[in-house]
Amino acid sequence: MIGVGLLGSGFIAESYADALLDVRNAELVACYSRNPARSDAFSKKWKVTAHPTMDALCADPSVEIVIIALPNEIHLAAVEIAARHGKAIICTKPLARTEAEAQQILDIANAAGVWHGYAESSVFSPNVAKAYEMVKAGGIGDLLTMRAREGHSGPHAPHFWDAETAGGGALLDMGCHTVESARHFFGKDNKVTEVMAWGSTMTHKDKTTGEDAAIALLKFAGGQLATIESSWIERGGMQLRHELVGSAGRIVTDSSVGPVWGFIENPVGYTVEKADAETGWVYPVPEETRAYGFSQQMRHFIDHFAAGTTPSETFEDGVVVNRIIDACYRSMKTGQ
């Protein structure tokens, strides 16, 4: 059984802990949070050892893989500590705040010779995986364009709103998902050669200086085009959609539309991430951890770690995603 240590105690850490329950050959054994009270609560809920520092968790001999589920600005320090202890590392998206910082993270991991995985969940969600399978089987001929949208009404934790510390707004937070989806579908050897982007703080000026709505166009070397929409201004729950157009057809995926919906007058508790309302029309997503690809992602990573092989998403991919988003931010600033 492979021991896993988790850095973080927020929403994404909870998602990863739940996802690990679906991995037969791995076990969550330790956790760390910057908030001692939350660390204690997390450790009791998941029945794991709570460590007082990142260094203590990474020094724990029962931990073979460290999962980083911390705010963007802490990723570099966490990787430095985990690599110093020779631990394999899985880091949540985005890998870093900028390409330069992401490259530092990759260099540290490579210098230490540690195995690493970039936790981009969107490419592992079941419906996106099925769409990818259909595209690769030639179902819609040559893939020409992709339009992808990720939207909700805004982040659930305060640190996301601090754009200067986090590194950006909705484009970095949500666009990193769809940028990697585009690379996944069009081919990672098919480089992005041009970008054009626009973004603005449209409704959350009281909370952030970062963009709460953004759109980016990515042109690939092979001539394909991806349209990336990222939003923190859409109320009513998550929007997770891909539209793939080929020379012989099209495919649409929508991870936020499940088999259950209804109109309710009385609250029933949690229904879906970013629901915004407890009554009225509700659209719960059963088994969110699996529907969004977290379980499949963790199985993929653990299987490759156990086999000593390279996963499909590594820190190298994280660097490229940050590079593309950096270019989008330059376009937003210059209008070019």
N, C-alpha and C positions, 0 to 999 in steps of 0.2 A: 504493500500500500504506500503510495506516494504522499508524503506530508506537505500540506500547503499552508502558508502563512499569509494573512490578508492585512494589508495596510489601508486603513480607512474604515468608517462605520456608517457612511451615509447611504443614500438610495442605491448607488451603483454597487457598493460593497454588499448590501443586502441581496442584490440581484445575483452577484457572483457566488455568494454563500449558498443561495438556493440552487443555482446552476450546478454547483459541485455535488449536490445530492444525486444528480443524474450521471455522475462519473464513477464507474464501478471500481476503478483502480486508483482513486485519489481520495484523500480525506482532509478536510479543513481541521487543522490542529492548533492554530494560534492566530491572534489578532492584535492590532494596535490601533488606537485612535488618539488624536491630539486632545480630545476631551475625555478625561478619566471616567466621568459618569457614563458617557456613551460607550466607552470601552468595556466597562463593567457590565452594562446591559447587553451589549453585543455578545460578550463571552458567555454570559448566562443563557442567552437565547439559543446560541449555536453550540453550547457546551464545549468551548475551546479555552485554551490558556490565553489570558490577557497579559501583554507585555507593556512595560511603562515607556519604552522608547523603540524607535525603528531599529536601532542597533541591537537591542536585546532580542527582538523578534528574529532578526537576520542571523544572530549568533546561535539561535535555538537549533540544536542538532537534529530535532525531529522535523524541521522545515527544510524541504528540498527545493520547493518553488515558492517564490514570493510574488504575490499579486498586488500591484499598486493600484489602489482605488482612491486616490487622493486628488485634491485640486491641482490644476495645471502647474502652478508655480512651485510645487513640491516634488514633481516627478524627477527632476535632475538629482536632487539631494537623495531621494529614495533609491534611485538606480545606483548612485555612487556607493551607498551603504551596502545594498544587496550584492553588488558586484565585488566589493571588498571582501565579503564573506563567501564568495564563490557560489552564490545561489543562482539558480535559473530564475528568470524574471519574465512576468507577464505584466504589461502596462496598459492601462485603459487609454482610450482615445481622448483628445488628441495626444500624440506622444509628447509634444512640447508646445511652447507658445510661439516659437519661430523655428525656421529651418536651422538656423545656427545652433539653437539650443538642442533641437532634435539630433543634429549631427554630433554634438557633444555626448548625448546619451548613447548613441550608437557606438561612438568611439570608445567610451568607457566599457561597454559590454564586450566589444570585440577585443579590447586590450586585456580584459580579465578572462577572456575565453569562455564566457558563460552563454548558455542557451537563452534565447529570448523570443517572445511573441508579442505582437501588437494586437491588442484586444479591440478590434473593429468588428462589432457584432452584426452589422447590417448584412454583410455578405454571407453570414451563416444562418439567417432567418429562413425557415423552411420554404416560404413562397418565393423568396429571391433565389434560393438554391434551385428550386424547380424551374424558375424562369431561365436561370443560367444553363441548366441542363438542356432545356428546349432550344435555347439559342445555339449552344455548342453542337446540338444534333442537326442544325441547319433548318429548323422549323420555320424561321422567318427570313431565310436567305441571308444576305449580308446585312449585319447590323449597321444601321446608319446613324440613328440618333437615340439619345436617352434623355428623358426629362425626369428629374427626381425631386421630391418635395419632402422636407421634414419641417413640421410646424407644431407649435403649441402656444400657450398664452404666456410663457415665461418660465425661467428656471425655478427649481424648488429650494435652492440653497443660496444664501446671500453672496457667497464668494463668486458666483457666476456673474453677478451684476457689476463687479469691480473690473471693468475692462482693462484698465492699466495693469492690474496685477495678474488677471487671468490671461491676458494676451490678445483679447478680442471679444466680440459679441457673438451674435447668432451664427455668423458665418463660420467662425472657428469652432464653436460648440456643436453645431448641427451639420454644417457644411462638410466637416471632416468625414462624416458618414457617407454622404452621397458622392463626394469626390472619390473616395475609395471604391464605391460601387461602380462608378464610371470606369476606373482603371481595371476593375475586376471584369467587367463585361467587354470592354474594348481591347483588353490585353495590356499587361504591364510593360511589355516591350514596345508598345505603341505609345510613345511619349506625348504628353501634352505640350504643344508648341506655342499656343497663344491663349490668352485669357482676357476677358473683359468682365468687369464687375461693377455693381452699384449697390450701395447700402445706405441706410439712414436710421436715425433714432426717431421712430414715428409715433409711438405711444408711451414709451417708458422713460421719458426725459427726467422724471423725478427719481429714477432708480439707477440709471446708467448713462455713461457717455458713449458706450459701444452701440453698434448697430443692432436694432431689434428686428430688422427685416433686410434681407439681401438677396440678390440674384447674381449668378455668375455663369458665364458662357465659357466652355472649355473646348478648344479645337485640338484634335489629335493629329499626329503625323500622318495617319492613314486617311485623313479627311473627315473623320466622324466628328459629331458635335454633341456635347452634353450640356444640358441646361440644369443648373443647380439652384434650387430655391430653399432658403433657410428663414424661418420665421419664429419670433417670440410674441407675435401679436394676434395669433389665431386662438379664439376661445372655443371651448367645447370638446377638448380632448386632443389626443395626438393625431397628427397627419403623417403617415409614412407610406409614400407612394412612388412607384417607378413605372414609367411608360417607355417601352422599348419598341422602336420602329425599325423594321428591316425591309429589304427589297421584296420580300414575299410574305409580309404579314406584320402583326404587332402583338405584343404581350403587355399586360398590365398587372402589377402586383399592388396590393394594399394591405399592409400589416396591421393597420388600425381598424379594419373592418372585419369583425368576427362573426360567428354564427348565432350570436345572441344580441338582441336589442329589445328595447321596450320603453313604455311610458309608465313612470312610477310617481305616486304622490307622496310616498313615505321613504325616507332614506334607508338604504340597505347596507351601508358601510362602503368600504373601498370597492370600486368597480374597475377603474383603469387609471393609469398614470395621467396626470394633468386633466382630470375630468372637468374641473371648474364648477360643477353643479352636482348636487346629490339627488335631485328630483327632476321630473320632466323626462324628456327623451334621454335615455342612457344607452351606451354602447360598450359594455364590458368586453374585455379581451381575455378569454379563459387561458390560463397557463401562460401568463405574460413572459415569464423567463424563457419559456420554450418558443413562444410565438415570435419573440424578438431575436432569437438566435443565441442567447447567452449559454444555454445548456449545450447546444451543438458546438459552439465555439470552445467551451472548456473541454469537452470530450476530445475535440481535434487537437488542442494544445497538449493535453495530458498524454494522449496516444503517441504523438510525435516525440514528446520528451522521453517517454518510456522506451521508445524505439531508437532514440538518439538521432532522429532525423529533423529536418528543418520544416517548420509549419508553413502554411500558405501565407500567413501574415506575420511579418517580423518587423523589427525596428527600422529596417531599411525602407519598408513601406511607409512607416510613420514619418520618416524623413521626407519622402517624396510628397506625401500629403501636405505636410507643413510648407514645403517649397511651393506647391501650387497655391495654397491659401495665402502665403506671403505675396505671391504675384497678384492675386485677386485684391488684396488690400492695397497694393501699390496702384492698381487700376482704379480702385474706388477713390483714392486720394488725388490722383492726377487726372481722372476723367478720360484716360486713354486705355 
